[in-house]
Amino acid sequence: MKVVVMVAMLFMLVVVGSGKEVTYDRRSLIINGTRRLLFSGSIHYPRSTPQMWGNLIEKAKRGGLDVIQTYVFWNVHEPVQGKYNFEGRYDLVRFIKEVRNHGLYVSLRIGPFIESEWKYGGFPFWLHDIPGIVFRSDNEPFKFYMQKFVSMIVNMMKSEELYASQGGPIVISQIENEYQLVESAFHEKGPPYVIWAASMAVGLGTGVPWMMCKQDDAPDPVINTCNGMSCGETFAGPNSPNKPALWTENWTSFYQVFGGEPYIRSAEDIAFHVALFIAKGGSFVNYYMYHGGTNLGKSASAYVTTSYYDEAPLDEYGMINNPKWDHLRELHAAVKKSSQPLLWGKQTNFSLGLLQQAYIFEENSSRCAAFLVNNDTLSNVSVMFRNGVYELPQKSISILPDCKNVVFNTATVNAQSGVRSTIAVEHFNQTKNWLAFAEEVYDIDKASFTKNGLLDQLSITKDTTDYLWYTVGYDYTSTEDHQWLLRVNSQAHVLHAFINDEFIGTEHGSHNSEGVVFEKPISLLNGKNNFSFLSVMVGSPDSGAYLAHEIFGLQRVRIQENINVQDFVNQLWGYQVGLQGENLEVYTEKGSESVEWNTFDTFVHQSLVWYKTTFDAPPGRDPVALNLQSMGKGEVWINGESIGRYWVSFLTPKNQSSQTLYVIWY
C-alpha cells in the first residue's frame, strides 16, 4: 500500500431481543425489573475508526464493563445546515449496533452541547449565524434548533429499535451537559431553559430515563448526576429520594494541551474513589475516558492536543494500558461479587478510627458486604471489624463481599505496569525524498475582500480553517530613517507577521493566556508599505456562557515612534480565508497536481511551507505512528485525510513536546 504524507509546516451478558423496561429507584437503574450495578466506559465513535470499534468494545467488556457511553457530536452530523453526515467514523447507528453485538448496554449523551474538548463544544458553526440566537438559554431560536436535532437523533434510534424499551442496548440518555456551571450567567433565562430541556427530552418518549450531569436542580424525572474525580466525596447526592446516585464522568486522567504537561492519574486513586462511591450507595460509574482516541483533523478545541486521554485504560492506539485496565477489572469483579447486598441490603456505616470507616450492606442477615476505608494518606492501619483484624494500606479501601474475606484492596496492584514501545521502521531524513511548496503571503491587493475595521475571525472563517489573513496598506513619507514599534493585540492563538512580504516574527499564546501580544521594532519604506498578519486559531472554544458572542482574531494594530502613533484599527483591511494550499487541497492527489512542487532545499529557511513524501505501509497489524519530533507546528494528511494538528515546538515547562507521535489511520 502506497501512503502519501502531506505536512503543512505551519506553525452480566445482555441478552437483547424483546423490549426491556428501564426505570429506576433510589438504589439503581432497573432493567427489566431488576436493579443493576453498572460499570461504564466512554468511547467516542468519531475519535477512532469503525475498524477499531469492535476491538475497543471487546476489550472494554473483558475489563468488566457493562455499558459503553458516548456523546452525540452535532457538528460532524450536520456540518452544513440541513445536510447530514452519518458515514464512516460518524456512523452512530453502526457504533451502537457494534456495542449491542458485544452484549453491552449504551449510555447516549445527546447533549447537544457536549464540551468534550471538541471544537465549538459540539455545536455546528452555522448555528452561530442564526439571527437573535443565544446558545443554551431560554431563547426561541436556540430551542428550535436544539429540539430539532435532539428529536432527529431520538427518532433515528427509535427507527433502528435501539432503545432498551424496543429491545435495543440504550438504557439511559443525557440532555444538556454541565449546565449549572454557566446557568447563573444567563440570569432569568437560565432556570426556564433547564425546565424546558428536561421536559422536551422526556416528552420524546424513549422509554428509558434521562439524566443531566452536574445539574443539582434537574427537574423530575430527570436524574442529576456527578462528574469529577472524587464523586464519593463531592457529590451532594440525588435531588430526590427516589433517584439513584450515578457518576457520569470519572476522569481516568485529563486532557492535555499543547505546552502542557500530561496529567497521570494512578490506578490506585481511580479504584479508591470508585469503591468509595459504591460504598456510599452509588450504582453507576462511567470512566471518562475508557478509550480517548484521536482528535482527527481540526476536531480538537482550543490548544488541545491531537492525542486524547492517552492515559485511559485503553490508550490512544486501543492497546491495554496496565496496570490501570487490569486493576479496574479486578475492582469490577470484586464489586460484582457484592452486588446483591449492595442493591438490596440495608446500608449502615460507622467509624473504625479517626480516619477509618466501615460501610456495610446487609440483607436479612444472609448476605453481607463491607467496604473498609482508610483515609489516612500517610500510614497503614490495623482495624477491628466483626471480631477480625484487617490491615488497611494508606489511602485505600478493602472490599469484603461476605463481610469476612478481603478480595480486593484499592491500593494493592497485582498487574504489572505496561510499557508501550516503538520501533523505527522507516526514516524520512533524506531531503531528496521530499518535495515542497511555499505559501503565498497575501497583501491587501491580493485579498478576497476588503472591509473597514477588524473583523471577528470565526465569523469570517466559519471555523472551517485555522487561518485568516489580515492585511493593510500604509503610505509613509519621511526624510529620516525612523524606528517604529509595531504592536498587535490578538484574541487568536498564533500570529505570524510580515511587512512587505518579509517575515518579521511570530508570537503565540497558551491554554491559560488571554490572547497574543506581538511587539517588534520595524523600519518602513518611503511610499506604500504592506502589513500582512496570518492569524491562527489552534481549535475553537468548547465551553463558557454566551459562546456565540466570543470574539477572536486581531483586535488592535498600531505603530509608534516616540509620541507619534498610527492606529490601523479603523483602516481599510483586506481579508483572505485559509491558506492557498488548503483552498487548492494540495493534500489530495488531484489538488497536489495543481501546484508546482520544488526540492526540499528550495525553501529551507522559509516559513509557511507544505512538504510531501510517500512511503510503503509497514507490514503487520500493529499500530503505526509518525514521529514528528523534528517538526515545528502544522497539520498532517495521510492519503488526503488529516490525522490532526501538531505543535512539537511548543515545549512544556519540563522542556518536552506535549506530543511527538501521531497515529496513522490509513
Disulfide bonds with the S-S distance in Angstrom:
Cys226-Cys231 2.00
Cys368-Cys403 1.79
